[in-house]
């Protein structure tokens, strides 16, 4: 899995990823109110429509909920979900490293024989 360069990522996806990262690292916790659309647009240097698209994506993913006139908030399940997915990602990486280590050991053994 290769990391995409920032140029290949749509502006709204950058916002989605940033919010996901902040949830994962605990900088945004359950019930935290996000900045307003206008503030987020200024912060990320994008149009308000781009922020709206990011918020829609975050809502669809179950990471935020919105109250008309009150704003958008981090869901209770967002932090738990991100912890679970981080644990799963780490487990997958550990399995890949173990597999690569075993392959390397086998190659080195064949070379030394």
The first five atom37 places (N, CA, C, CB, O) and aatype in JSON, in Angstrom:
{
  "aatype": [20, 20, 20, 20, 20, 20, 20, 20, 20, 20, 20, 20, 20, 20, 20, 20, 20, 20, 20, 20, 20, 20, 20, 20, 20, 20, 20, 20, 20, 20, 20, 20, 20, 20, 20, 20, 20, 20, 20, 20, 20, 20, 20, 20, 20, 20, 20, 20, 20, 20, 20, 20, 20, 20, 20, 20, 20, 20, 20, 20, 20, 20, 20, 20, 20, 20, 20, 20, 20, 20, 20, 20, 20, 20, 20, 20, 20, 20, 20, 20, 20, 20, 20, 20, 20, 20, 20, 20, 20, 20, 20, 20, 20, 20, 20, 20, 20, 20, 20, 20, 20, 20, 20, 20, 20, 20, 20, 20, 20, 20, 20, 20, 20],
  "atom_mask": [
    [1, 1, 1, 1, 1],
    [1, 1, 1, 1, 1],
    [1, 1, 1, 1, 1],
    [1, 1, 1, 1, 1],
    [1, 1, 1, 1, 1],
    [1, 1, 1, 1, 1],
    [1, 1, 1, 1, 1],
    [1, 1, 1, 1, 1],
    [1, 1, 1, 1, 1],
    [1, 1, 1, 1, 1],
    [1, 1, 1, 1, 1],
    [1, 1, 1, 1, 1],
    [1, 1, 1, 1, 1],
    [1, 1, 1, 1, 1],
    [1, 1, 1, 1, 1],
    [1, 1, 1, 1, 1],
    [1, 1, 1, 1, 1],
    [1, 1, 1, 1, 1],
    [1, 1, 1, 1, 1],
    [1, 1, 1, 1, 1],
    [1, 1, 1, 1, 1],
    [1, 1, 1, 1, 1],
    [1, 1, 1, 1, 1],
    [1, 1, 1, 1, 1],
    [1, 1, 1, 1, 1],
    [1, 1, 1, 1, 1],
    [1, 1, 1, 1, 1],
    [1, 1, 1, 1, 1],
    [1, 1, 1, 1, 1],
    [1, 1, 1, 1, 1],
    [1, 1, 1, 1, 1],
    [1, 1, 1, 1, 1],
    [1, 1, 1, 1, 1],
    [1, 1, 1, 1, 1],
    [1, 1, 1, 1, 1],
    [1, 1, 1, 1, 1],
    [1, 1, 1, 1, 1],
    [1, 1, 1, 1, 1],
    [1, 1, 1, 1, 1],
    [1, 1, 1, 1, 1],
    [1, 1, 1, 1, 1],
    [1, 1, 1, 1, 1],
    [1, 1, 1, 1, 1],
    [1, 1, 1, 1, 1],
    [1, 1, 1, 1, 1],
    [1, 1, 1, 1, 1],
    [1, 1, 1, 1, 1],
    [1, 1, 1, 1, 1],
    [1, 1, 1, 1, 1],
    [1, 1, 1, 1, 1],
    [1, 1, 1, 1, 1],
    [1, 1, 1, 1, 1],
    [1, 1, 1, 1, 1],
    [1, 1, 1, 1, 1],
    [1, 1, 1, 1, 1],
    [1, 1, 1, 1, 1],
    [1, 1, 1, 1, 1],
    [1, 1, 1, 1, 1],
    [1, 1, 1, 1, 1],
    [1, 1, 1, 1, 1],
    [1, 1, 1, 1, 1],
    [1, 1, 1, 1, 1],
    [1, 1, 1, 1, 1],
    [1, 1, 1, 1, 1],
    [1, 1, 1, 1, 1],
    [1, 1, 1, 1, 1],
    [1, 1, 1, 1, 1],
    [1, 1, 1, 1, 1],
    [1, 1, 1, 1, 1],
    [1, 1, 1, 1, 1],
    [1, 1, 1, 1, 1],
    [1, 1, 1, 1, 1],
    [1, 1, 1, 1, 1],
    [1, 1, 1, 1, 1],
    [1, 1, 1, 1, 1],
    [1, 1, 1, 1, 1],
    [1, 1, 1, 1, 1],
    [1, 1, 1, 1, 1],
    [1, 1, 1, 1, 1],
    [1, 1, 1, 1, 1],
    [1, 1, 1, 1, 1],
    [1, 1, 1, 1, 1],
    [1, 1, 1, 1, 1],
    [1, 1, 1, 1, 1],
    [1, 1, 1, 1, 1],
    [1, 1, 1, 1, 1],
    [1, 1, 1, 1, 1],
    [1, 1, 1, 1, 1],
    [1, 1, 1, 1, 1],
    [1, 1, 1, 1, 1],
    [1, 1, 1, 1, 1],
    [1, 1, 1, 1, 1],
    [1, 1, 1, 1, 1],
    [1, 1, 1, 1, 1],
    [1, 1, 1, 1, 1],
    [1, 1, 1, 1, 1],
    [1, 1, 1, 1, 1],
    [1, 1, 1, 1, 1],
    [1, 1, 1, 1, 1],
    [1, 1, 1, 1, 1],
    [1, 1, 1, 1, 1],
    [1, 1, 1, 1, 1],
    [1, 1, 1, 1, 1],
    [1, 1, 1, 1, 1],
    [1, 1, 1, 1, 1],
    [1, 1, 1, 1, 1],
    [1, 1, 1, 1, 1],
    [1, 1, 1, 1, 1],
    [1, 1, 1, 1, 1],
    [1, 1, 1, 1, 1],
    [1, 1, 1, 1, 1],
    [1, 1, 1, 1, 1],
    [1, 1, 1, 1, 1]
  ],
  "atom_positions": [
    [[0.85, -1.18, 0.0], [0.0, 0.0, 0.0], [0.9, 1.24, 0.0], [-0.97, 0.0, 1.23], [1.67, 1.46, 0.94]],
    [[0.8, 2.03, -1.02], [1.64, 3.22, -1.09], [0.87, 4.45, -0.6], [2.16, 3.45, -2.52], [-0.35, 4.53, -0.75]],
    [[1.6, 5.38, -0.03], [0.97, 6.62, 0.41], [0.85, 7.55, -0.78], [1.78, 7.29, 1.55], [1.8, 7.72, -1.54]],
    [[-0.34, 8.14, -0.93], [-0.53, 9.07, -2.04], [0.13, 10.4, -1.71], [-2.04, 9.27, -2.35], [0.18, 10.81, -0.55]],
    [[0.64, 11.05, -2.73], [1.2, 12.38, -2.49], [0.04, 13.33, -2.24], [2.09, 12.86, -3.71], [-1.08, 13.08, -2.69]],
    [[0.29, 14.4, -1.53], [-0.77, 15.35, -1.19], [-1.45, 15.93, -2.42], [-0.22, 16.47, -0.36], [-2.63, 16.28, -2.37]],
    [[-0.71, 16.03, -3.56], [-1.29, 16.58, -4.77], [-2.42, 15.7, -5.3], [-0.21, 16.75, -5.84], [-3.38, 16.2, -5.88]],
    [[-2.3, 14.39, -5.08], [-3.3, 13.45, -5.61], [-4.56, 13.41, -4.74], [-2.69, 12.06, -5.71], [-5.58, 12.87, -5.16]],
    [[-4.48, 13.96, -3.56], [-5.6, 13.91, -2.62], [-6.47, 15.16, -2.8], [-5.09, 13.8, -1.14], [-5.96, 16.28, -2.83]],
    [[-7.77, 14.94, -2.91], [-8.71, 16.06, -3.02], [-8.65, 16.89, -1.74], [-10.16, 15.54, -3.29], [-8.42, 16.34, -0.66]],
    [[-8.86, 18.21, -1.83], [-8.83, 19.07, -0.64], [-9.76, 18.59, 0.48], [-9.19, 20.49, -1.02], [-9.4, 18.64, 1.65]],
    [[-10.97, 18.13, 0.12], [-11.9, 17.67, 1.16], [-11.35, 16.43, 1.86], [-13.29, 17.38, 0.56], [-11.59, 16.23, 3.05]],
    [[-10.62, 15.58, 1.11], [-10.06, 14.36, 1.7], [-8.95, 14.7, 2.7], [-9.5, 13.44, 0.59], [-8.76, 13.99, 3.69]],
    [[-8.22, 15.79, 2.45], [-7.2, 16.24, 3.39], [-7.84, 16.59, 4.73], [-6.42, 17.45, 2.83], [-7.3, 16.27, 5.79]],
    [[-8.99, 17.25, 4.67], [-9.7, 17.65, 5.9], [-10.19, 16.39, 6.62], [-10.9, 18.6, 5.58], [-10.02, 16.26, 7.84]],
    [[-10.79, 15.48, 5.88], [-11.29, 14.22, 6.46], [-10.14, 13.48, 7.15], [-11.93, 13.31, 5.36], [-10.29, 13.03, 8.29]],
    [[-9.0, 13.37, 6.47], [-7.85, 12.66, 7.03], [-7.32, 13.36, 8.27], [-6.74, 12.53, 5.98], [-6.93, 12.72, 9.25]],
    [[-7.3, 14.68, 8.22], [-6.8, 15.46, 9.36], [-7.7, 15.24, 10.58], [-6.72, 16.96, 9.0], [-7.2, 15.04, 11.69]],
    [[-9.01, 15.28, 10.38], [-9.95, 15.05, 11.5], [-9.78, 13.62, 12.02], [-11.42, 15.31, 11.04], [-9.77, 13.4, 13.23]],
    [[-9.66, 12.67, 11.11], [-9.45, 11.26, 11.52], [-8.18, 11.15, 12.37], [-9.35, 10.33, 10.28], [-8.17, 10.48, 13.4]],
    [[-7.1, 11.8, 11.92], [-5.83, 11.76, 12.65], [-5.97, 12.37, 14.03], [-4.73, 12.48, 11.86], [-5.44, 11.85, 15.01]],
    [[-6.7, 13.49, 14.12], [-6.9, 14.16, 15.41], [-7.73, 13.3, 16.36], [-7.58, 15.52, 15.21], [-7.5, 13.32, 17.57]],
    [[-8.69, 12.55, 15.82], [-9.48, 11.63, 16.64], [-8.57, 10.49, 17.12], [-10.71, 11.06, 15.84], [-8.57, 10.13, 18.3]],
    [[-7.79, 9.93, 16.17], [-6.91, 8.8, 16.48], [-5.89, 9.15, 17.55], [-6.18, 8.33, 15.22], [-5.6, 8.34, 18.42]],
    [[-5.36, 10.38, 17.5], [-4.33, 10.78, 18.45], [-4.91, 11.37, 19.74], [-3.4, 11.78, 17.81], [-4.17, 11.76, 20.64]],
    [[-6.25, 11.44, 19.8], [-6.89, 11.92, 21.02], [-6.99, 13.44, 21.14], [-6.15, 11.41, 22.19], [-7.4, 13.95, 22.18]],
    [[-6.62, 14.15, 20.07], [-6.75, 15.62, 20.12], [-8.2, 16.05, 19.96], [-5.89, 16.27, 19.03], [-8.59, 17.13, 20.4]],
    [[-9.0, 15.19, 19.32], [-10.45, 15.41, 19.25], [-11.1, 14.21, 19.94], [-10.96, 15.57, 17.75], [-10.87, 13.06, 19.56]],
    [[-11.91, 14.49, 20.95], [-12.54, 13.41, 21.7], [-14.05, 13.5, 21.58], [-12.12, 13.45, 23.18], [-14.58, 14.49, 21.08]],
    [[-14.75, 12.44, 22.04], [-16.21, 12.36, 21.95], [-16.84, 13.64, 22.49], [-16.73, 11.14, 22.73], [-16.49, 14.11, 23.58]],
    [[-17.77, 14.2, 21.72], [-18.5, 15.38, 22.15], [-17.83, 16.7, 21.81], [-18.72, 15.32, 23.61], [-18.43, 17.76, 21.97]],
    [[-16.57, 16.65, 21.33], [-15.86, 17.88, 20.97], [-16.55, 18.53, 19.78], [-14.38, 17.59, 20.64], [-16.88, 17.86, 18.8]],
    [[-16.76, 19.84, 19.88], [-17.4, 20.6, 18.8], [-16.32, 21.01, 17.8], [-18.16, 21.87, 19.36], [-15.27, 21.55, 18.18]],
    [[-16.58, 20.75, 16.53], [-15.67, 21.19, 15.47], [-15.86, 22.69, 15.24], [-15.89, 20.39, 14.16], [-16.91, 23.24, 15.55]],
    [[-14.85, 23.32, 14.68], [-14.96, 24.73, 14.3], [-16.08, 24.87, 13.27], [-13.61, 25.27, 13.73], [-16.5, 23.89, 12.66]],
    [[-16.56, 26.09, 13.07], [-17.63, 26.33, 12.09], [-17.1, 26.09, 10.68], [-18.18, 27.78, 12.23], [-15.89, 26.07, 10.45]],
    [[-18.01, 25.92, 9.75], [-17.63, 25.72, 8.35], [-16.74, 26.86, 7.87], [-18.88, 25.63, 7.46], [-15.73, 26.62, 7.21]],
    [[-17.11, 28.08, 8.21], [-16.33, 29.25, 7.78], [-14.92, 29.2, 8.38], [-17.04, 30.56, 8.2], [-13.93, 29.45, 7.68]],
    [[-14.83, 28.87, 9.68], [-13.52, 28.79, 10.35], [-12.66, 27.68, 9.75], [-13.71, 28.55, 11.85], [-11.46, 27.85, 9.54]],
    [[-13.28, 26.54, 9.48], [-12.54, 25.42, 8.88], [-12.07, 25.79, 7.47], [-13.41, 24.14, 8.84], [-10.96, 25.44, 7.07]],
    [[-12.93, 26.48, 6.72], [-12.56, 26.91, 5.36], [-11.33, 27.81, 5.41], [-13.74, 27.64, 4.67], [-10.42, 27.69, 4.59]],
    [[-11.31, 28.71, 6.38], [-10.15, 29.61, 6.54], [-8.91, 28.82, 6.98], [-10.47, 30.72, 7.57], [-7.82, 29.02, 6.45]],
    [[-9.11, 27.93, 7.94], [-7.99, 27.14, 8.48], [-7.3, 26.31, 7.4], [-8.49, 26.21, 9.6], [-6.08, 26.24, 7.36]],
    [[-8.11, 25.69, 6.52], [-7.55, 24.81, 5.49], [-7.33, 25.53, 4.15], [-8.47, 23.63, 5.28], [-6.79, 24.94, 3.22]],
    [[-7.76, 26.79, 4.07], [-7.58, 27.54, 2.83], [-8.4, 26.99, 1.68], [-6.14, 27.56, 2.45], [-7.93, 26.92, 0.55]],
    [[-9.64, 26.59, 1.99], [-10.53, 26.02, 0.97], [-11.88, 26.74, 1.0], [-10.72, 24.49, 1.19], [-12.15, 27.53, 1.9]],
    [[-12.71, 26.45, 0.01], [-14.05, 27.03, -0.06], [-14.97, 26.33, 0.95], [-14.63, 26.91, -1.49], [-14.77, 25.15, 1.26]],
    [[-15.99, 27.04, 1.46], [-16.93, 26.42, 2.4], [-17.56, 25.14, 1.86], [-18.02, 27.4, 2.75], [-17.84, 24.21, 2.62]],
    [[-17.79, 25.08, 0.55], [-18.36, 23.87, -0.06], [-17.46, 22.66, 0.11], [-18.62, 24.09, -1.53], [-17.94, 21.53, 0.25]],
    [[-16.16, 22.89, 0.09], [-15.17, 21.82, 0.29], [-15.27, 21.29, 1.71], [-13.72, 22.33, -0.01], [-15.21, 20.08, 1.94]],
    [[-15.44, 22.21, 2.67], [-15.6, 21.82, 4.08], [-16.89, 21.02, 4.23], [-15.62, 23.08, 5.01], [-16.91, 20.0, 4.92]],
    [[-17.98, 21.48, 3.59], [-19.26, 20.76, 3.68], [-19.12, 19.33, 3.16], [-20.34, 21.51, 2.87], [-19.67, 18.4, 3.74]],
    [[-18.37, 19.18, 2.07], [-18.16, 17.83, 1.51], [-17.4, 16.95, 2.5], [-17.4, 17.91, 0.17], [-17.72, 15.77, 2.66]],
    [[-16.4, 17.53, 3.16], [-15.63, 16.79, 4.16], [-16.52, 16.4, 5.34], [-14.42, 17.63, 4.66], [-16.45, 15.27, 5.83]],
    [[-17.36, 17.33, 5.79], [-18.26, 17.05, 6.91], [-19.26, 15.95, 6.55], [-19.01, 18.32, 7.33], [-19.58, 15.1, 7.38]],
    [[-19.75, 15.97, 5.31], [-20.67, 14.93, 4.86], [-19.98, 13.57, 4.91], [-21.17, 15.23, 3.42], [-20.57, 12.58, 5.36]],
    [[-18.74, 13.53, 4.44], [-17.94, 12.3, 4.46], [-17.74, 11.8, 5.9], [-16.57, 12.54, 3.77], [-17.88, 10.6, 6.18]],
    [[-17.41, 12.72, 6.81], [-17.19, 12.36, 8.22], [-18.48, 11.86, 8.87], [-16.63, 13.56, 9.0], [-18.47, 10.95, 9.69]],
    [[-19.61, 12.49, 8.49], [-20.92, 12.05, 9.01], [-21.23, 10.64, 8.51], [-22.04, 13.02, 8.57], [-21.64, 9.79, 9.29]],
    [[-21.01, 10.41, 7.21], [-21.28, 9.1, 6.61], [-20.43, 8.02, 7.28], [-20.99, 9.14, 5.09], [-20.88, 6.89, 7.47]],
    [[-19.21, 8.38, 7.64], [-18.29, 7.43, 8.29], [-18.64, 7.23, 9.77], [-16.85, 7.92, 8.16], [-18.05, 6.38, 10.44]],
    [[-19.61, 8.02, 10.29], [-20.02, 7.88, 11.68], [-19.07, 8.53, 12.67], [-20.16, 6.44, 12.01], [-19.1, 8.21, 13.86]],
    [[-18.22, 9.45, 12.18], [-17.25, 10.09, 13.06], [-17.77, 11.37, 13.69], [-15.98, 10.38, 12.3], [-17.32, 11.78, 14.76]],
    [[-18.73, 12.02, 13.01], [-19.32, 13.24, 13.57], [-20.84, 13.19, 13.4], [-18.74, 14.51, 12.88], [-21.38, 12.43, 12.6]],
    [[-21.5, 14.02, 14.19], [-22.94, 14.25, 14.0], [-23.13, 15.76, 14.03], [-23.83, 13.52, 15.11], [-22.34, 16.48, 14.64]],
    [[-24.18, 16.23, 13.37], [-24.4, 17.67, 13.29], [-25.77, 18.03, 13.83], [-24.26, 18.17, 11.85], [-26.74, 17.29, 13.66]],
    [[-25.83, 19.19, 14.5], [-27.09, 19.77, 14.96], [-27.29, 21.06, 14.21], [-27.09, 20.02, 16.51], [-26.42, 21.94, 14.24]],
    [[-28.41, 21.19, 13.53], [-28.71, 22.42, 12.79], [-28.57, 23.63, 13.71], [-30.14, 22.36, 12.19], [-29.21, 23.7, 14.76]],
    [[-27.74, 24.56, 13.31], [-27.57, 25.79, 14.09], [-26.61, 25.68, 15.27], [-28.89, 26.23, 14.59], [-26.23, 26.7, 15.85]],
    [[-26.21, 24.46, 15.62], [-25.3, 24.28, 16.76], [-23.9, 23.86, 16.35], [-25.85, 23.27, 17.73], [-22.92, 24.14, 17.04]],
    [[-23.82, 23.17, 15.21], [-22.5, 22.74, 14.73], [-22.35, 21.24, 14.63], [-21.45, 23.28, 15.63], [-23.31, 20.48, 14.74]],
    [[-21.11, 20.83, 14.42], [-20.77, 19.41, 14.26], [-19.91, 18.95, 15.44], [-20.04, 19.15, 12.92], [-19.05, 19.69, 15.92]],
    [[-20.16, 17.73, 15.88], [-19.51, 17.19, 17.07], [-18.96, 15.79, 16.78], [-20.5, 17.14, 18.27], [-19.48, 15.07, 15.93]],
    [[-17.89, 15.42, 17.5], [-17.31, 14.08, 17.38], [-18.24, 13.08, 18.08], [-15.86, 14.03, 18.01], [-18.7, 13.33, 19.2]],
    [[-18.52, 11.96, 17.42], [-19.41, 10.95, 18.01], [-18.69, 10.16, 19.11], [-19.92, 9.99, 16.92], [-17.46, 10.12, 19.15]],
    [[-19.47, 9.55, 19.98], [-18.91, 8.72, 21.06], [-18.15, 7.53, 20.47], [-20.03, 8.22, 22.0], [-17.12, 7.11, 21.01]],
    [[-18.67, 6.99, 19.37], [-18.06, 5.79, 18.8], [-16.81, 6.09, 17.98], [-19.07, 5.07, 17.93], [-16.02, 5.18, 17.72]],
    [[-16.61, 7.34, 17.58], [-15.46, 7.69, 16.72], [-14.14, 7.31, 17.37], [-15.46, 9.18, 16.39], [-13.3, 6.66, 16.75]],
    [[-13.95, 7.71, 18.61], [-12.69, 7.44, 19.31], [-12.48, 5.94, 19.48], [-12.66, 8.15, 20.68], [-11.38, 5.43, 19.28]],
    [[-13.55, 5.23, 19.87], [-13.44, 3.77, 20.05], [-13.11, 3.1, 18.73], [-14.74, 3.19, 20.63], [-12.24, 2.24, 18.67]],
    [[-13.81, 3.5, 17.66], [-13.6, 2.9, 16.35], [-12.17, 3.12, 15.89], [-14.58, 3.49, 15.32], [-11.54, 2.2, 15.37]],
    [[-11.65, 4.34, 16.09], [-10.3, 4.61, 15.62], [-9.27, 3.8, 16.41], [-9.99, 6.12, 15.72], [-8.26, 3.37, 15.86]],
    [[-9.54, 3.6, 17.72], [-8.63, 2.78, 18.52], [-8.64, 1.34, 18.01], [-9.02, 2.82, 20.01], [-7.59, 0.71, 17.89]],
    [[-9.84, 0.83, 17.71], [-9.96, -0.53, 17.21], [-9.25, -0.67, 15.87], [-11.42, -0.94, 17.08], [-8.52, -1.63, 15.65]],
    [[-9.47, 0.29, 14.96], [-8.86, 0.19, 13.64], [-7.35, 0.37, 13.72], [-9.46, 1.24, 12.69], [-6.61, -0.23, 12.94]],
    [[-6.87, 1.17, 14.66], [-5.43, 1.33, 14.85], [-4.84, 0.02, 15.34], [-5.13, 2.47, 15.85], [-3.78, -0.4, 14.86]],
    [[-5.51, -0.63, 16.27], [-5.04, -1.92, 16.79], [-5.0, -2.96, 15.67], [-5.95, -2.41, 17.95], [-4.05, -3.73, 15.57]],
    [[-6.02, -2.97, 14.82], [-6.06, -3.91, 13.7], [-4.94, -3.63, 12.71], [-7.42, -3.85, 13.0], [-4.3, -4.55, 12.2]],
    [[-4.7, -2.35, 12.43], [-3.63, -1.96, 11.5], [-2.27, -2.38, 12.05], [-3.66, -0.44, 11.24], [-1.42, -2.87, 11.31]],
    [[-2.07, -2.17, 13.36], [-0.81, -2.58, 13.98], [-0.62, -4.09, 13.91], [-0.76, -2.12, 15.44], [0.48, -4.58, 13.63]],
    [[-1.69, -4.82, 14.16], [-1.63, -6.29, 14.11], [-1.24, -6.74, 12.7], [-2.99, -6.91, 14.54], [-0.42, -7.64, 12.53]],
    [[-1.85, -6.12, 11.68], [-1.54, -6.47, 10.29], [-0.08, -6.17, 9.98], [-2.46, -5.71, 9.32], [0.6, -6.96, 9.32]],
    [[0.41, -5.03, 10.45], [1.82, -4.67, 10.23], [2.76, -5.65, 10.92], [2.09, -3.24, 10.73], [3.77, -6.06, 10.36]],
    [[2.4, -6.04, 12.15], [3.23, -7.0, 12.89], [3.31, -8.32, 12.13], [2.66, -7.22, 14.3], [4.37, -8.94, 12.07]],
    [[2.17, -8.75, 11.57], [2.15, -10.0, 10.81], [3.02, -9.89, 9.56], [0.7, -10.37, 10.42], [3.74, -10.83, 9.22]],
    [[2.95, -8.74, 8.87], [3.78, -8.52, 7.67], [5.26, -8.54, 8.02], [3.4, -7.19, 7.0], [6.06, -9.14, 7.31]],
    [[5.63, -7.87, 9.12], [7.03, -7.83, 9.54], [7.52, -9.25, 9.89], [7.21, -6.88, 10.76], [8.62, -9.64, 9.51]],
    [[6.7, -9.99, 10.6], [7.07, -11.37, 10.97], [7.27, -12.21, 9.71], [5.99, -12.01, 11.88], [8.21, -13.0, 9.62]],
    [[6.37, -12.05, 8.74], [6.46, -12.78, 7.48], [7.74, -12.41, 6.73], [5.22, -12.5, 6.6], [8.45, -13.28, 6.23]],
    [[8.04, -11.11, 6.65], [9.26, -10.65, 5.97], [10.51, -11.14, 6.69], [9.28, -9.12, 5.89], [11.49, -11.53, 6.04]],
    [[10.49, -11.13, 8.02], [11.64, -11.6, 8.79], [11.88, -13.09, 8.52], [11.41, -11.37, 10.31], [13.03, -13.51, 8.37]],
    [[10.8, -13.87, 8.45], [10.92, -15.31, 8.17], [11.48, -15.53, 6.77], [9.55, -16.01, 8.32], [12.32, -16.41, 6.57]],
    [[11.02, -14.75, 5.8], [11.52, -14.88, 4.42], [13.01, -14.54, 4.35], [10.71, -13.96, 3.47], [13.79, -15.23, 3.71]],
    [[13.38, -13.45, 5.03], [14.77, -13.0, 5.04], [15.67, -14.06, 5.67], [14.91, -11.66, 5.79], [16.75, -14.37, 5.16]],
    [[15.2, -14.62, 6.77], [15.97, -15.66, 7.47], [16.18, -16.87, 6.55], [15.24, -16.1, 8.77], [17.27, -17.45, 6.5]],
    [[15.14, -17.24, 5.82], [15.22, -18.37, 4.89], [16.23, -18.07, 3.78], [13.82, -18.67, 4.28], [17.04, -18.93, 3.44]],
    [[16.18, -16.87, 3.21], [17.12, -16.47, 2.14], [18.55, -16.49, 2.66], [16.77, -15.05, 1.61], [19.45, -17.01, 2.0]],
    [[18.76, -15.92, 3.86], [20.11, -15.88, 4.44], [20.62, -17.3, 4.71], [20.13, -15.05, 5.74], [21.8, -17.58, 4.51]],
    [[19.74, -18.17, 5.17], [20.11, -19.56, 5.45], [20.52, -20.27, 4.16], [18.94, -20.32, 6.13], [21.51, -20.99, 4.14]],
    [[19.74, -20.04, 3.08], [20.05, -20.67, 1.78], [21.39, -20.19, 1.26], [18.94, -20.37, 0.75], [22.14, -20.96, 0.66]],
    [[21.71, -18.91, 1.47], [22.98, -18.34, 0.99], [24.16, -18.9, 1.77], [22.95, -16.81, 1.1], [25.25, -19.08, 1.21]],
    [[23.96, -19.16, 3.05], [25.09, -19.62, 3.88], [25.35, -21.12, 3.72], [24.81, -19.3, 5.35], [26.42, -21.61, 4.09]],
    [[24.36, -21.86, 3.16], [24.54, -23.31, 2.97], [25.45, -23.62, 1.8], [23.19, -24.0, 2.75], [25.71, -24.79, 1.5]]
  ]
}
